[in-house]
Amino acid sequence: MTALADLMTRGAWREIAAELNRATPDATSIKRELTNHGWCDLFIAMVRAIEATQRGFNSIPDKVKGMILPRPG
């Protein structure tokens, strides 16, 4: 779990840092303030991981999903 969280937050942070560098001339002080919000980084990374997993799941044909998942009812 720790390795997954570490991987997710590093990826999320790279994207956030790149956007800050483009958006503001004072990115360094903003980055320092944001590093105090580790839970925010983790939450963002978890949402992105869920979205990526869902995109992968959505690419599986419905017939295969029906064979794997239990049917409601």
C-alpha positions as CSV (number, residue, x, y, z in Angstrom):
1,M,0.0,0.0,0.0
2,T,2.8,2.4,0.8
3,A,4.5,1.8,-2.5
4,L,1.2,2.4,-4.3
5,A,0.6,5.6,-2.4
6,D,4.1,6.8,-3.0
7,L,3.9,6.1,-6.8
8,M,0.5,7.8,-7.1
9,T,1.5,10.9,-5.2
10,R,4.8,11.3,-7.1
11,G,2.9,11.2,-10.4
12,A,0.2,13.6,-9.2
13,W,2.8,16.0,-7.8
14,R,4.8,16.1,-11.1
15,E,1.6,17.1,-12.9
16,I,0.6,19.7,-10.3
17,A,4.1,21.1,-10.2
18,A,4.3,21.4,-14.0
19,E,0.9,23.3,-14.0
20,L,2.1,25.6,-11.3
21,N,5.3,26.4,-13.1
22,R,3.2,27.4,-16.1
23,A,0.5,29.3,-14.2
24,T,2.4,31.5,-11.8
25,P,5.8,33.2,-11.5
26,D,5.9,32.4,-7.7
27,A,5.5,28.6,-8.1
28,T,8.2,27.8,-5.5
29,S,6.3,29.3,-2.5
30,I,3.0,27.8,-3.6
31,K,4.7,24.4,-3.9
32,R,6.1,24.7,-0.4
33,E,2.6,25.5,0.9
34,L,1.1,22.6,-1.0
35,T,3.6,20.0,0.4
36,N,2.0,20.5,3.7
37,H,-1.2,19.0,2.2
38,G,-0.1,15.4,1.8
39,W,-3.6,14.1,2.3
40,C,-4.8,16.3,-0.6
41,D,-2.1,14.8,-2.9
42,L,-3.1,11.3,-1.9
43,F,-6.8,12.0,-2.5
44,I,-6.1,13.4,-5.9
45,A,-3.9,10.5,-6.8
46,M,-6.5,8.0,-5.6
47,V,-9.2,9.7,-7.7
48,R,-6.9,9.5,-10.8
49,A,-6.1,5.8,-10.1
50,I,-9.8,5.0,-9.8
51,E,-10.5,6.9,-13.1
52,A,-7.7,5.0,-14.9
53,T,-9.0,1.7,-13.5
54,Q,-12.5,2.5,-14.6
55,R,-11.4,3.5,-18.1
56,G,-9.6,0.1,-18.3
57,F,-12.7,-1.7,-17.0
58,N,-14.9,0.2,-19.5
59,S,-12.8,-1.1,-22.4
60,I,-13.6,-4.7,-21.5
61,P,-16.5,-6.0,-23.7
62,D,-19.8,-6.4,-21.9
63,K,-19.9,-10.1,-22.8
64,V,-16.7,-10.7,-20.9
65,K,-17.9,-8.6,-17.9
66,G,-21.0,-10.8,-17.8
67,M,-18.9,-13.9,-17.6
68,I,-16.8,-12.5,-14.7
69,L,-19.2,-10.4,-12.6
70,P,-22.3,-11.8,-10.8
71,R,-25.6,-10.8,-12.3
72,P,-27.9,-8.7,-10.1
73,G,-31.0,-10.4,-8.7
